[in-house]
Amino acid sequence: MNDKFVGVYPVLVTPFNEDGSFRLEAAKKHADWLVDNGIKNAIVLGATSEYQSLTNDEHKYYISEMVPYLKEKGLTVAAGVARERPDEVIDLINHDQSAGLDIAMLLPPFYSNPNQTEIVENYRYIAEHTTLPLMIYNNPWNSGVNISRESLKEIFKLPAAQAFKESTADIHRTTEALIDAPDRLNVFCGDENMALESFMMGAKAWVCLSANFAPKTALALYDAAMSGDWEWAKKHYAKYLPVFDLMENAEKVPATIKYIVTKYRGIDVGSVRRPRLDLTADEKAAVDAVFDFAGIE
């Protein structure tokens, strides 16, 4: 196991003004609050961070502002770098590494619908032209393709592959990855509502959306699982499962998280960026009905 890439990794929302400009002070205030509540890792510019709606120049600017800030707080930091063109991915990785990034999170090329050979060769090509560790990310809902077990075995052979985020909502795929992963590679649970199942199978890391607003809850569940306190973990997992289900099933995930952080944590993380829209009054009421967010930490 790679001791560096373990623990709870919230995918930080990216605060925007209504005109789409960054709200960096809000982003830093949110990060400070997470650190104060025990968070030691973070992912910036993942899908929940609305990375798809940023230009490459905006990506570089945001990374240059946020990664050094997070590193100064002592966090291990990952960032999403998915693009259709591998040379753009390489450019972003090399830039982000110079800003202090620890690991780059990378989906297969989206839209182009690559076959399995193309997926493997894409990761190989990127690994040969960069030196930063890679978090291989399997999410067919976002990329349009599902990386097969045999392809992952080949990708796992790349020395750069040091983490794997599994987000197919199929616990069997997590089990396969844990069996196949070399010692240097950690398997991340990438499905909010499959965390306990993944921990029970041996996953040591969790990409956790709800940690944006419930960091202590996420950390307590993780710590209980890692210490083998399964009775406590099962009891509290069942209690918070409606929240985890919301994170997986909400139609407007970034907007939902921003609403919760703003209303219940008092940190105004602003609006989403078009083409996304903020929650309507009815959607806000539906979120409020899921759980008493003021009652979790």
Buried (B, 14 or more C-beta within 10 A) or exposed (E): BBEBBBBBBBBBBBBBEEEEEBBBEBBBBBBEBBBEBBBBBBBBBBBBBBBBBBEEEBBBBBBBBBBBBBBEBEBBBBBBBBBEEBEBBBBBBBBBBEBBBBBBBBBBBBEEEBEBEBBBBBBBBBBEBBEBBBBBBBBBEBBBBBBBEEBBBBBBEBEBBBBBBBBBBBBEBBBBBBEBBEEBBBBBBBBBBBBBBBBEBBBBBBBBBBBBBBBEBBBBBBBBBEEEBBEBBBEBBEEBBEBBBBBBEBEBBBBBBBBBBBBBBEBBBBBBBEEBEBBEEEBBEBBBEBBEBEEBE
